[in-house]
Amino acid sequence: MSDGNRSSLPRLGFIGLGGMGSRMASRLIGAGYQVMVYNRTKRRAEELQRIGAALAESPRELAATSDLVLSSVADDAALAQVMFGNSGALLGARPGMVIIDLSTVHPRASRQVSKAAAAEGVDVLDAPVSGSLPQAEQGQLVVFVGGEQAVYQRCLPVFGVLGKAALYMGPSGAGSTTKLCVNALLGLGMQSLAEALALGERAGLPRGRLLEALAETSVISPSQRSKFDNITRDEYPAMFPQRLMFKDLALVLQHALELAVAMPATAAATQVAAAEHAREAAAHVDDDLSVVVRAMRQQEP
């Protein structure tokens, strides 16, 4: 890309360089955007510096020199810290700037950021993504967007670098709500697969033969099928960590209780996820969400 074309693009700031964030930021750099990055652990930011990113010492510094700020952080508390903290992005915000939050958080957190930013003349989109590390790397994510539709339209070129689809879902919080619905299905799908496998294996079916049979049916989803290798090897490297699945299921239940929506299957899946989360925390490991298959297999008869 020529310097002329590069200078016509908005200056981007990217906060949060975990597995997903680092890959999304890398794609934006590869697409020719000027990108400044911030991460609490500086080593991850330095890895992106080697491919052209500038480094910021704080979210505030990053926002002060960016036209559009993207964030991808673990949870509501992390979002509050990078937006509202002593060196938060909103302290460096300028009228006309746009914030795109790609994190999976409670819709209330999305609306709180949007309301606070509006007082500074800043627009906010909540834009959580569906997909895992390979999709982030390949720009094949699906993005669910809440906020002002005109702002969404202006940001479509950036979304086009990150995903295969960016769907406008409604006002602030609508993108985050959609993501919770999606991750409820994700968590329930993995729990149902774990239970089916536990039943089959306890009844004497060989694991490999049972997986082959399931793969021939239409009841297995792409997300379930993508975990068959993990299940076959009984190894669960974290593509989507179980700790984040537990966090998301807890958010789903919290929001459901607030709206008086009964979600009994999700409640049961959350209890299994909680037990597995406690085991991983005690063992200081970080397994994939599909590790629930092992958890169900190891239940005492």
Secondary structure, DSSP 8 states (H G I E B T S, - for coil): --HHHHHHS--EEEE--SHHHHHHHHHHHHTT--EEEE-SSHHHHHHHHTTT-EE-SSHHHHHHT-SEEEE--SSHHHHHHHHHSTT-GGGS--TT-EEEE-S---HHHHHHHHHHHHTTT-EEEE--EE--HHHHHHT-EEEEEES-HHHHHHTHHHHHHHEEEEEEEESTTHHHHHHHHHHHHHHHHHHHHHHHHHHHHHTT--HHHHHHHHHTSSSS-HHHHTTHHHHHHT--B-SSBHHHHHHHHHHHHHHHHHTT---HHHHHHHHHHHHHHHHHHHHT--BBGGGHHHHHHTS--
